[in-house]
Amino acid sequence: MLPFLGPDLVPILAMLVLLVGVPAFVVVVLAVVSGYIRHDAEQRLAELEEE
């Protein structure tokens, strides 16, 4: 490894996790919630069309 990354490797990895991991987690949660809302709306629309 590069010598200037030795003692500072852990904080750099922590920053990368925060900069990449947290937004990715938020995007996944939003995708799951929006998929559930879409599925629920399609079911309710189908129920209304049957009436």
C-alpha positions as CSV (number, residue, x, y, z in Angstrom):
1,M,0.0,0.0,0.0
2,L,1.0,3.6,-0.3
3,P,2.8,4.9,2.8
4,F,0.5,7.9,3.3
5,L,-2.5,5.6,3.7
6,G,-1.2,3.5,6.6
7,P,-2.7,5.1,9.8
8,D,-5.4,6.9,8.0
9,L,-6.9,3.9,6.2
10,V,-9.7,3.3,8.7
11,P,-11.1,6.8,8.5
12,I,-10.9,6.8,4.7
13,L,-12.8,3.5,4.6
14,A,-15.4,4.9,7.0
15,M,-15.9,8.0,4.9
16,L,-16.3,5.8,1.8
17,V,-18.9,3.7,3.5
18,L,-20.8,6.9,4.6
19,L,-20.5,8.5,1.1
20,V,-21.5,5.3,-0.8
21,G,-23.3,3.0,1.6
22,V,-25.7,5.3,3.2
23,P,-27.1,6.8,-0.1
24,A,-27.3,3.3,-1.6
25,F,-29.3,2.1,1.5
26,V,-31.7,5.1,1.2
27,V,-32.2,4.4,-2.5
28,V,-33.0,0.8,-1.8
29,V,-35.5,1.7,0.9
30,L,-37.2,4.2,-1.4
31,A,-37.4,1.7,-4.2
32,V,-39.0,-0.9,-1.9
33,V,-41.5,1.6,-0.5
34,S,-42.4,2.9,-3.9
35,G,-42.8,-0.7,-5.3
36,Y,-45.1,-1.5,-2.4
37,I,-47.2,1.6,-3.0
38,R,-47.4,0.8,-6.7
39,H,-48.4,-2.8,-6.1
40,D,-51.1,-1.7,-3.5
41,A,-52.5,0.9,-5.9
42,E,-52.7,-1.6,-8.8
43,Q,-54.6,-4.0,-6.5
44,R,-57.1,-1.3,-5.4
45,L,-57.6,-0.2,-9.0
46,A,-58.3,-3.8,-10.0
47,E,-60.9,-4.0,-7.1
48,L,-62.6,-0.8,-8.2
49,E,-62.8,-2.0,-11.9
50,E,-64.5,-5.2,-10.7
51,E,-67.3,-3.3,-9.0
